[in-house]
Amino acid sequence: MEYRALGRSGLRVSVLTMGTMTFGGKGDFADVGSTDVAEARRQVDLCLDAGVNLIDTADVYSSGLSEEIVGEVLRGRRDDILVATKVRMSMGPGPNDAGLSRHHIVAGCEASLRRLQMDHIDLYQVHEWDGQTPLEETLAALDSLVRAGKVRYVGASNYAGWQLMKALGTADRCGLPGFISQQIYYSLQSRDAEYELIPAAVDQGLGVLVWSPLAGGLLSGRYRRGVRPSGGSRQLTEWNEPPVYDQERLYDTVEVLVSIGADRGVSPAQVALAYLLGRPAVTSLVIGARTGEQLADNLAAADLKLSDEERARLDEASAPPLLYPYWHQAKTARDRLSPADLTLLGPHIGD
């Protein structure tokens, strides 16, 4: 297992992170999975044996049940693993049961610690943007948790590029702890993050944790033209993340994954994961599975290295079009592009 620094921090995390959205199966999350304590323990054991050192959860997953299962499974071996969780989503019917106010962040952290049966959270992530709470209030609340020893590092998730930069600038201006990482959706099914979020991570030295790197199973090789899996997939349920806007392009990408996988004797899922691990700024992929067999297959991706030719084939099948102002910059600003700019524009400007 390879370990990478999480942004500019001194924290080193495995290139694969164990995701726990399947733990619990309560409410709407039943469409994702319903892993109980016994199966969760087997999966955590599998990850620890493979060298995974980070588990990611969130308070909203199965209304706190995911955190409870993580806490139960890790009891007695907390020192063996880093734990990340999140705050922001609604956890009750009250007017202050959601958002990134000081009230909700502090209350959310205390509740997560109780469910996790832990005295601190290694990485506390704001789960989503809150445009109605001043960033100064949000960051000051996170600072108080860091100073109290209840949180070690803070990160963001699902921010737009301007929101992320505003948060980083506010933290710097106010002398408050800045985000060391962002957790984002990024996959061969949709490479939208390459427009702003990946360049921002390169420029600002942020770690990138990737959620749903297999696009909710769409890149597993089970979805192909004229073929739909008979069951066991959230893509056949009411769960609609991620959305698919270009089905034909998706099928083209999957065909390349299947072809490369067949040539290498590995699964298409392993190829999709290995591709992301070679992309700029990516630190770790959050993988979760309904079964131990799926998890074991995903874990094997940590040892797979793709050739330049294989990467080029996947790039061609999945590359996003250049939107404005990027197509204009590719034509007129190529003489003064930074490493962050080149993560998107490099393939479009030649030598």
N, C-alpha and C positions, 0 to 999 in steps of 0.2 A: 504494500500500500504506500502510495506517495503522499506526503504531507506538504501543504503549502501555507505560507503566511497569509492570514486573513487581513487583506489590505496592508496598511502601514503599521499595523499592530505587531506585537511580538507573539501573538497567538497563532499556533500552527494547527491546521485542521486537515483531516483526511480528504482526499479528492472526491470521496463519496460520503454523503451524509445520510443517516437513516431518517426517513420521513415517517410520520406517524398519523397522517390524516385518516388512514384506514382503521386506526385503533378505536374501538367502541361501537361504531355503527349506530349512533343515536340521532334521531331526527333526519334531516336532509342528508346527513353524512352516511346514512345507510346505503346510499347509491354508490359511495366510494368504496366502502368495505366495512366489515364488522369483526375485526380481529379481537379476540378475547385475550385475557391475561395469559393463559397457557400458550397460545400461539404467539403472542407478543414476546413472551420470554424466549421461545425458540428462535424467533427472528432476531431479537437483540443478541442472543448468544452467537448466532451466525455472523452478525455484523462485527461484533467484538473479536471473534476469531479471525475475521478477515482483515482486521486492523482499523476498522471505522472508529473514530474517536469523537464524533459529534452526532447527537440526536436532536432533531428539530420537531417541535410541536407548536401548539397554539391554544390559547384559552377557549377559543370558539369551536375547536374541533370536538364534535359530539358533546357540545355544551359542557366542556371541562372533563369529560370522561377520558379523553385521550391523555390528558395530563395525569389523571389519576392512575391510569394503567402504566404510564411511563414511570411514575413514582414507585408503584408497587414492584415493577420489574427491576428497577435499579436499586431497590433497598438493599443496603449492605455492600454495594459496590459503586457508590457515587463517585469515588476518586478515580474510577477507571474511564470515565466518560465526561465529555462536555455536553451541556444541555442548553438548547436555545428554545425560547418560546416567544409569544407575540401578544400584543395588546392593541385594541382599537375597536374591534367589532362589538356588536350588541351582545351583552350577557344577561339581559333582563328587560323588563317592561318600562323601567323608570327613565326619566329624561336625562339622567346622568349615568346610565348604564352602557354608554357607548361613547366613542370619540377619544380625543387625546388631551382632555383637560387634566390638570393636576389631580383633581378628584378621581377621575376614572383610571389614570395611570397608576397612582399609588394603591388604590383599592384593587386594581387588577393584578398588580404585582404581588400583593399580600395574598390574594386568593390563589394565584398560580403557585406560590411557594407552599401553601397549605396542601393543595392537591398533589404537587410533586413530592411532598415530604422532604423538602430541601431548605437549606438556609440561604442559598444564593442561586442566581441564574447567571450562567456564563455569558450568554448573548441575548439581550432583551431587545426585541424588534418591534417597531411600530408597524402594524400590519397593513395600514392603508392611510392615505392622505386624509387629513381633517382640515378642510378649508375654513372652518368657522372658529377654530381655536388658534390664538397667536402662537407662532413657533417658539417665541420666547418662553411662554408658559409650558409648552410641551417639553422643551429641552431642559428647562430649569427643574421640572419634575423628574426627568431622567437623571439629572445631575444629583438630586437629593438621594435617589436610590443608589447611585454609584458611591456617593460619600458615606452612605449608611452600610455599605458592604453587601447590599442585597442584589446588586447587579454588577457584573465585571466590565462588560462592554455593551455598547448600544448600536443598533443597526436599523435600517429602514426596509420597507418592502412595498412594492407596487407604486412607487412614486414616479411621476413624470420627470423628464430631465430638468425642467425649470424648477419644479418643486424640490428636487434633490439638491440642486445648486443653491436655492434660497435657504434651505435648511443648513447646509454646510457653511454658507456665509454668515448666517445668523449665529451659529455656534461659535464661529471664529470671532465675530464682533463682540459677543457677550462673554467670551471666556468660558463657554460651556462645552461639555464633551460632545464631539462630533461623531457622526455615524462612521463606523469603520467598515461597514459592508452594506450591501443592498441585496435583498432576495427578490428575484425577478423571474418572470416567465420567459424562457428562451429555449427554442428547439429548432430542429430542421423543418418542422411544420410551419413555423412562423418566426422569422428572424428580425422582427420589428425592433427588438432591443438594440440592434446594431446602429440605428439612426442616432440615438442620443445617449442611452443608458450605458452601453459598453464604452463609447468614447469618454463619457464623464468619469467612468470608473478608472480608465487608464490615466486620464488627466489628473484626477484627484487622489489617486492611490487607494481606491476602494476595493475591498474584496467583493466578489460576486458569487452568491449562492443561487443556484438555479432550481426553481420549482417546476415540476412536471416536465422534465427533460425529454420524456417520451410522448409528450402531448396527450397525456391521459390514456396511453396505450395505442394511439394512432400509429406510432412508429415501431410497434412491436413486430410488424410483418404479418399480423393477422388481418389487417385491413388492406385489401388490394382491389383492383378493378373487378367488379363482379363477385367479390367474395366478402362476406361479413361474418364475423365469429358468431357462433350460435348462442353464447352466453358468457357470463363471467367478465363482462366489460362494462365500465361506467359509461362508455360512449353509446350504449344502447338504452340508457336510462334518461331520467330528467336532468341529470348533471350535464351541463353543456360547456364545461371548461376543458380545453380552449375552444373557442368558436372556429369553424372552418369556413373560410371565405373563397378558397380556390381548391375545390376537390380534385380537379385534374392535376394540378401542380403537386398536391399531396401524394396522389398515386404515382406520379413520376418519381418523386423523391423516394417513396417506399420501394419502388422497383430497383432503384440503385442500391438501397440498403440491403435488399434481399440478394442482389447479385454479388455485392462485395462480401456479404456474410457467407454466401455459399462458397466463394473462392477461398475465404480464410478459415472456413470450418467453424464459424461462430454464428450467433443469432443476429438478426437485423437490429435488435435492441442494443446489443453490445456495440455494434458499429455506430449507432446514433449517439450513444453515450460517449464513446471514444472521440467522436468528432467534436463534441462540445468541450471536452477536456483539453483539446488543443486550440481552442479559441482564445483571443486576447482577454485578459482580466478575469477569466473564469477561475474560481478557486475550488468550488466543490459543487457536486450535483446532488440534489436531495432526491433520493430514490425510496419509493415505498412499493409494496406489493401485497396482493391478496394472499399469496401462498409463499411458503419457504422456497419452493422450486423457482418461482419467478424472481425472488430476491437473490438467490444464489446465482442465477444467470446474470442479473444486473451487476452483482459484485465482481464478476469476472471481467467486466469492462475496464477495471482499473489497470489491468495488465495488457490491454490491447492498444497498440500504436498503429495508426493508419499511415500509409505512404502519401507522398505529395500527390501522386496520380489519383489515389482514392479520394483524397480531400477535394481535388479539383472536380471530380465527377459529382460529388455531393454539392459543392458550391454551385456548379452550373445548374443543377436541378432545382435548387432551393433559394438562390440569391434573391434578395428583395430588390425591386426597382429603385433607382435613385429618385427621390422626391426633391422638390425645391426646398432649400437652396443648394442641395448637395450636387445635383447635376450641373448647376452653374459653377460651383466651386471646383468641381472636377475639371471643368474647361478653363477657368480663369484664375484659379488660386493655387494651381498645382506647384508653383514655384516656392510657396511658403506654407506648406502643410506640416502639422505637428504629428508625432506618433499617434496621438488620439484621433486626429483627422484621418490618418491612413488606415485605421481599423476598418473604416467603411469605404473610403475613397481609393485606397491602394490598388485594388484589382481593376479599377476603372481608368487609371491614368497611365498604365504601362510603365516602361522603363524611363 
